[in-house]
Structures are given as structure tokens and as C-alpha cells.
């Protein structure tokens, strides 16, 4: 499984153009941009494609010609900009599946003509397992305020397993029940608020992120071979060198947009 990090930022990305905080200024000085979190698996499965995702593919010298499916966690536009479906329809009528909670499906249908048959829709709920673009996907309950249900996902290809967990606060016990006995090769998990603990519990900050990773290790979800990468990073976080040091303390890492992880 090849995992291409198209974006690793929160909805507003880093730097936020309205902000002069230490993190935003640090990224500006480095010339580093974090767009909303999105990943592309093997060129076939696109997870959480917000408005920047298609252009990120082009910036990285890639294309979406072989795209077979889109998977979205919930109906916020940084997780799915349905315009991608319209733009695709101008080029190809090759089959494409879109999967996600019901609000994602309902929202996406509005962007296609009534006779558009290239895109098929799969409504999923927490606990469901289904096949998508050659992967086995398990939908997990997220702890997040959204338009309807919000989901995280386990994605397996027979050789490797990815846990994609954003947006969510501390994981619900129903999700821990599903993860029981499941070893994961790569965790992409949100760490939105850095040291800030006053912005609510529906996103992770550094302390709750570290506590979640600790429980992953205690329950065997991750081990010494696994990688844990912080994504959905907002400007509440410390500057990059400090953030990397904080994450290293719990065995996690921060990577740049455009990083390819080969599992």
C-alpha cells in the first residue's frame, strides 16, 4: 500500500492567511504549506478530498486517471468538496464509487446531473465492513460534531492496514471494541489543537493524542513496527521543530504534505 499525504492540515490549513501566530509565521518562513488533510492510496482510493486535494495531486506531478473510489468521513467541505465529481464528469464517464455517511452521499448527488451514471454511491454507518476499490474498509464511529454521522476508517489491502482517524476527539468505546485485536501498520490521526485544551473535546490536542497512542500500544493496535503520523494540524500547534519534539515523546511524527509512505 502506497499512502500519499496530499494534505496534513486542518480545515484552514497552515499558515492561516489571517493569522500571524508563531506556527503560521514559522511555516511562512520555511515556505511550507499544509492543506486540509487528504490521502491517496495507490492512485485508486482518495480519502477526504477537500477543495485543495485535486490541485495537490497536480502539484505533486501525479494524476487521478486511475481513481476508482472516494471515501469521506463526514459532510464538511474540507473532507469532501463535491465539485470534484462535477469536474471529473467533464473528462470521463469511467465508473467511480463514493462512500460515506448519508449526509455525504446526499450532498454529493446534488453536484451531478440527473442522468449521471458514472458515479455510484454507498451509504455507510459505523461498524460496517465493505469492499471499496480492492480494499477492505471498516467504518468506525468518530467523536465529532458534523452534519450527521462522522466516521473514521480502517483500510486493509491484505498486506497492510491503515487507520485513518480524523476528525475526532477521544475515540468512543464502540470504536475501541472494533479495534480490539487489530494490528495497524500506519495510523494517520488528527492532532488539531496542540497544547490548547480549551477548544472542546471533539478534536484531539497533544495530551489526548498522546493518551490515545499510549492506549493503542497497550491494546496491541500499534507496535514497534507501526508508524503513527499526526495530521489535521491547526495553527494552535507549536512551531514545527517543537511540534516534532513533542510528538516524538509519544512515538509519533509529523510529515510534510506530499510525503509518500510505502507500506
Secondary structure as GFF3:
##gff-version 3
##sequence-region A 1 263
A	DSSP	beta_strand	2	7	.	.	.	ID=ss1
A	DSSP	alpha_helix	22	30	.	.	.	ID=ss2
A	DSSP	beta_strand	38	41	.	.	.	ID=ss3
A	DSSP	beta_strand	45	47	.	.	.	ID=ss4
A	DSSP	alpha_helix	53	59	.	.	.	ID=ss5
A	DSSP	beta_strand	69	71	.	.	.	ID=ss6
A	DSSP	alpha_helix	83	89	.	.	.	ID=ss7
A	DSSP	beta_strand	96	100	.	.	.	ID=ss8
A	DSSP	alpha_helix	102	109	.	.	.	ID=ss9
A	DSSP	beta_strand	119	123	.	.	.	ID=ss10
A	DSSP	beta_strand	129	132	.	.	.	ID=ss11
A	DSSP	beta_strand	135	141	.	.	.	ID=ss12
A	DSSP	beta_strand	151	156	.	.	.	ID=ss13
A	DSSP	beta_strand	161	165	.	.	.	ID=ss14
A	DSSP	alpha_helix	173	179	.	.	.	ID=ss15
A	DSSP	beta_strand	186	190	.	.	.	ID=ss16
A	DSSP	alpha_helix	206	218	.	.	.	ID=ss17
A	DSSP	beta_strand	227	231	.	.	.	ID=ss18
A	DSSP	alpha_helix	240	248	.	.	.	ID=ss19
A	DSSP	beta_strand	260	262	.	.	.	ID=ss20
###
